[in-house]
C-alpha cells in the first residue's frame, strides 16, 4: 500500500498535479472573475443563483456571487460560472 501511494505521488508530481488531490483535501481554483473550480468535492448541498454550497472533507465550501450556474460537474470536480 505504501509503495502504491509513493508511486502515485511520483506520478502526480511529474504531471504537476497538486498533492492535495491524493489526500482528498479540496482545492479551489479561481479563473478570473467568471469561473471557480472545486476539486475533491463530496457533492452539492445547496444551490441558489447567489450561493452554491459544496460538501468537502474539511467542511462546506460556500461560493457566493451572482448568476451562479453549475457549468460542469463530475465525481472529482465542479466548475461554476457566474460573477
CORPEHU-V662047 format. One record per backbone hydrogen bond with DSSP energy under -0.5 kcal/mol. CO is the residue of the C=O (numbers start at 1). NH is the residue of the N-H. If there is no record, write none. Layout:
# CORPEHU-V662047
co=CO nh=NH
co=CO nh=NH
This chain:
# CORPEHU-V662047
co=1 nh=5
co=2 nh=6
co=3 nh=7
co=4 nh=8
co=5 nh=9
co=6 nh=10
co=7 nh=11
co=8 nh=12
co=9 nh=13
co=10 nh=14
co=11 nh=15
co=12 nh=17
co=13 nh=16
co=18 nh=21
co=19 nh=22
co=19 nh=23
co=20 nh=24
co=20 nh=25
co=27 nh=29
co=27 nh=39
co=29 nh=31
co=29 nh=37
co=30 nh=32
co=31 nh=34
co=31 nh=35
co=34 nh=82
co=35 nh=31
co=36 nh=80
co=37 nh=29
co=37 nh=39
co=38 nh=78
co=39 nh=27
co=43 nh=55
co=46 nh=53
co=48 nh=51
co=49 nh=68
co=50 nh=65
co=51 nh=48
co=52 nh=63
co=53 nh=45
co=53 nh=46
co=54 nh=61
co=55 nh=42
co=56 nh=59
co=61 nh=54
co=61 nh=63
co=62 nh=64
co=63 nh=52
co=66 nh=83
co=69 nh=71
co=69 nh=81
co=72 nh=79
co=76 nh=40
co=76 nh=41
co=77 nh=74
co=78 nh=38
co=78 nh=80
co=79 nh=71
co=79 nh=72
co=80 nh=36
co=81 nh=69
